Amino acid sequence: MSEDLHTRVRMPQALHDKIEAVRRDTGRSFTAEVVARLERTFTEDAVKGSELDALRASLRWLEGRLLTLESKVNGLENPLSNAERLLKL
């Protein structure tokens, strides 16, 4: 069985007051509220990391699509320029 460590932490009074107010609403002890909030930040960081990886992959895909579309647009511009010139004649 693992034993919980006792740690002293300094914090601003305003933060202490916020935690105290929330812990009353949740029914947790002050320590349990602090631990729950700290654990949640690590979970959120992990999720953000995986979401960031997915966003980077999407961005790479979109950049590739943009290059493809730019190439297609550039290919259409030349025939249009030639057609416009022919119509002016």
Secondary structure, 3 states (H helix, E strand, C coil): CCCCCCCCCCCCHHHHHHHHHHHHHHCCCHHHHHHHHHHHHHHHHHHHHHHHHHHHHHHHHHHHHHHHHHHHHHHHHHHHHHHHHHHHC
